[in-house]
Amino acid sequence: MVSMLLSVPAVVSTCLLLFLANLVGNVRGGIPTTLDGPFKPVTVPFDESLRGHAVDLPPTDPRLIRRVKGFEPEQISVALSATYDSVWISWITGKFQIGYNIKPLNPKSVASVVHYGKLRFPLSHEARGNSLIYNQLYPFEGLRNYSSGIIHHVRLTGLKPDTLYYYRCGDPSIPAMSDIYYFKTMPISGPKSYPGRIAVVGDLGLTYNTTSTIDHLISNKPDLVLLIGDVTYANLYRTNGTGSDCYSCSFPDTPIHETYQPRWDYWGRFMQPLVSRVPIMVIEGNHEIEEQVESRTFSAYSARFAFPSEESGSLSTLYYSFNAGGIHFIMLGAYVSYKKSGDQYRWLEGDLANVNRSVTPWLVATWHPPWYNSYQAHYKEAECMRVEMEELLYSYGVDIVLNGHIPQIYR
């Protein structure tokens, strides 16, 4: 898991403190630092006893248990649209189905409605959206199928920049509405207009370590969260809920790689205290592939999150872009075609060409696996993507690249 908080004053202060600490260490004859070098590199074998072990939260954890009744909303989240004047509100109603003979819920049986406004009372505006379900199917004896609850996505438009809005979501005709939550829109795009604090996290999962990370994010009150792939690790579980630590060797005795989709629901409940009020923007990682019947992939990822794909001209949920103040973010897909002749590359060319650096001076690109790393298990894993796309990103002067996947920090 890799996480950080980007805050310009904080970064400057941290660098200054580290610099001063090194000076003090040298004066006092402390441990040598890289500032005292250069030194001849020393290589030592890795001590396996130092390898960490992340323990997943069990489904009995109170934070993962379904608390709502009937078709009341749960797993509520906010996502940005392509520009400041629009956001997405998403939630789930109804219980998921899992077993050998499942009957999916009817997504048209519950309306998708958001009441919102600048004042808590009354919520003077209403927006309606769409609903869907997805299935994760395994046509093999002994494997359990899954059908999601009803997933709702509603886009709010005509919003003011840098403004606090209150909202509640659900179906008022049942009635089944949520409590009142709030979010803040991004500042208007401009060279002197930026979110105050952006949280960046990758390979999050749902472990006891995750709880520390999310507690840290909540306490630091970010304006935006970027999740750079590997969301729930539901594919480290069999369809019966039995877990495994080994991604590549989990299920050698089954004809398809299994997943346990309820881990997505547990994750959505756990994350709600943060993402119901702070927009979260997600890009896929390798653990979201989740192959199923007819070689379908990314079903949970594509259904559960709202993406500004259409607003940013993308044909896919696997790559898109958006603005946050004076920053233009490009979210690239490492597990969909990135060849120069493909849709994603052509979209990227057009997106980069349309960026106005006088309006969004900062250009940030993200994707899950880094092109450059020295980690043995993933060394040059994304080399083919690099060969296809690196020159294009260089030519447009991308300022920052953010990746996940590797359990170390590189900079």
PyMOL commands that set and color helices and strands:
alter all, ss='L'
color gray80, all
select helices_A, chain A and resi 8-27+34-36+48-50+62-64+107-109+208-220+234-236+262-275+286-288+293-295+299-304+343-354+376-378+383-395
alter helices_A, ss='H'
color red, helices_A
select strands_A, chain A and resi 2-6+74-80+87-93+97-99+113-117+125-128+130-132+135-136+145-147+150-156+164-171+176-177+181-184+198-202+224-228+280-283+320-324+327-331+362-366+400-402
alter strands_A, ss='S'
color yellow, strands_A
deselect
rebuild
show_as cartoon
